[in-house]
């Protein structure tokens, strides 16, 4: 299918979805409204709400807060995950000692940490950043750990025969190998950073998309909830596009780097 | 076997080298046993044997990647400790750095030895040219064909100008035509300065066409050297033409009569459960 044709069908799906929603929410069938507007709102109301946010400019502040939290969580989580993953992979004793605790921490549903972080770090951005970090850290940690441990033995032998010292092995073999694994999980870790931020906001904050949705929900403002969800979805799609761009640049050496988006 | 040649001229000498591995269940698997093998300076030696006979094991021993359980390894008459710094190793599997371009892959050996990057790249470009890939320097390995990757690998090893060249079925995965082209390229590069070469292959024809000496190993485990032939063909050779010569056929028949039984043995063993002898 051509690019234009594909786009047409993709738009058609959205059109049918919203059309059906509007229809079922406004036109009674046999005297019975299938989607009562009180519970489901209508697409027109939702879009009007988004438009109002955009015109009044209130949404930008919330978007910025969520963006800052996500970026901080991603950067700090990835850096610490990469460094510690690298260290553990090179020091098997350290890895063995901490193994049960790492597993335990990873098994813990991170949402339960949110109240603790709010208690420790207050209702500002840092409690959300902390929650995001706990999510991002483990994704990156496990990938880098795996990447370093599974650096191909042939490649390592070849590097040694070419005269590399241990330090040069780190730079030319282990590190690129670990990075390639880390980048392959870029979409997941960026997604987790956003999840951490939004969930944190939802559970207690004064700004951000999660806050916006939570506020609307508190007053049974269904249009506000859906509007918040749609803005959030757009936000995530935009970030994902950006990640794909970055990934294609960094992983040019990979077969099919240009095609993978999963 | 060529023992006792003038001091300093023997590039690689394995003396009674035995390599045994301890398996997970504590049994011992002896891959090669009491191998006595020498490669003179400037000599091209091919090792031929059935699959799983420990040919690669021998190369790893000569490279210093693997220590023999008993016996000695001498490189230019001094005992080998640690990695063999005189040797370049062309591996059977793809061993190029996938995150480096072809030219960076070739230059890396010089870069890590401390040469300035600009100079390393300049010499890498010259080597890419001599393996016929002058225009492919900025490609990543996955953008190259199997034969092209082997050429880059060859340049990567040769740019460091090792005195000994170890090659582990380097052209194994290539198609027949590409193998011949690579064989001729190898001979052409080799004839420039005649390094000592230890070339492992399972292809007897390839071995005879390339080498000065062909060494035959028995089927493993406990693989040994069971034959050593000098190749009477003159140099320079063309791989595809040398195969037509009568001397080639005579030698091939002679070696094959020995090798055939081992190949059948090796085949029988590799289709059974892994370790019989302990």
Interface residues (C-beta under 8 A of the other chain):
Chain A: X152 X154 X155 X157 X158 X159 X160 X161 X162 X163 X164 X165 X168 X172 X173 X176 X180 X252 X253 X254 X255
Chain B: X63 X65 X83 X85 X87 X88 X89 X91 X93 X94 X95 X97 X98 X99 X100 X101 X108 X109 X112 X113 X140 X141 X142 X156 X157 X160
